[in-house]
Amino acid sequence: MCARCGARAQEPPPVTWTCSVENGVRRYFCEACARENLRAIEGRLDSEWW
């Protein structure tokens, strides 16, 4: 499930989804959310900031 918008995917998550580890917790983001927040992800900002 996308940690930002709640979109659901089959297991395992699709290759187009982004995985981020924040505070020791693995979070997955769908393709749309990852594209919208690409700069924040590349800057390694926690998803709370975006």
KEKE-3310 file (N, C-alpha, C; in steps of 0.2 Angstrom, whole numbers, plus 5000, padded with zeros to 4 digits):
npx = (5004:5003:5012:5008:4996:4988:4986:4983:4993:4998:5006:5023:5027:5025:5039:5039:5037:5043:5054:5057:5067:5063:5067:5069:5059:5051:5044:5033:5030:5018:5020:5014:5014:5028:5033:5028:5035:5048:5060:5061:5062:5075:5083:5083:5073:5062:5046:5037:5040:5036)
npy = (4994:5011:5023:5036:5040:5029:5020:5003:4989:4973:4959:4955:4973:4983:4986:4999:5006:5016:5013:5017:5020:5025:5030:5017:5010:5003:5010:5011:5019:5024:5025:5038:5046:5046:5052:5065:5069:5069:5076:5079:5066:5062:5071:5065:5068:5065:5058:5065:5078:5081)
npz = (5000:4996:5005:5005:4997:4998:4989:4982:4979:4971:4979:4976:4978:4963:4951:4948:4959:4973:4986:5003:5017:5032:5048:5052:5047:5033:5019:5005:4990:4977:4959:4955:4966:4969:4958:4959:4970:4968:4970:4983:4988:4982:4989:5001:5011:5024:5022:5029:5027:5014)
capx = (5000:5006:5012:5006:4990:4984:4984:4985:4996:4999:5013:5027:5026:5028:5045:5039:5036:5049:5054:5061:5067:5062:5067:5069:5052:5051:5038:5032:5026:5016:5023:5012:5017:5035:5035:5026:5039:5055:5066:5061:5065:5082:5086:5082:5069:5057:5040:5033:5041:5033)
capy = (5000:5017:5027:5043:5041:5023:5015:4996:4985:4966:4958:4961:4979:4984:4989:5006:5009:5018:5011:5022:5017:5031:5028:5010:5008:5003:5013:5011:5025:5022:5029:5045:5050:5046:5057:5071:5071:5066:5080:5077:5059:5062:5075:5061:5071:5061:5059:5070:5085:5082)
capz = (5000:4996:5011:5004:4995:5000:4983:4984:4974:4973:4982:4979:4975:4956:4950:4947:4965:4976:4993:5007:5024:5037:5055:5052:5044:5026:5016:4998:4987:4971:4954:4954:4972:4968:4953:4962:4976:4966:4972:4991:4989:4980:4994:5007:5016:5027:5019:5033:5025:5008)
cpx = (5004:5006:5009:4999:4985:4983:4987:4988:4997:5006:5017:5025:5029:5035:5045:5038:5042:5048:5059:5061:5068:5062:5066:5063:5053:5044:5039:5028:5025:5020:5021:5015:5024:5037:5033:5031:5046:5061:5067:5064:5072:5086:5086:5078:5064:5050:5035:5034:5038:5026)
cpy = (5006:5021:5034:5044:5035:5019:5008:4993:4977:4965:4954:4967:4980:4987:4996:5010:5011:5015:5015:5019:5024:5028:5021:5006:5008:5005:5013:5017:5023:5027:5036:5049:5051:5052:5064:5074:5069:5070:5079:5071:5059:5066:5071:5064:5066:5063:5064:5077:5087:5081)
cpz = (5000:5002:5011:5002:4996:4995:4985:4978:4976:4976:4977:4975:4968:4956:4950:4953:4968:4983:4997:5014:5028:5044:5056:5049:5036:5023:5008:4996:4979:4966:4954:4960:4972:4963:4955:4967:4974:4970:4980:4992:4987:4986:5001:5012:5018:5023:5023:5030:5018:5008)
residu = (MET:CYS:ALA:ARG:CYS:GLY:ALA:ARG:ALA:GLN:GLU:PRO:PRO:PRO:VAL:THR:TRP:THR:CYS:SER:VAL:GLU:ASN:GLY:VAL:ARG:ARG:TYR:PHE:CYS:GLU:ALA:CYS:ALA:ARG:GLU:ASN:LEU:ARG:ALA:ILE:GLU:GLY:ARG:LEU:ASP:SER:GLU:TRP:TRP)
# end
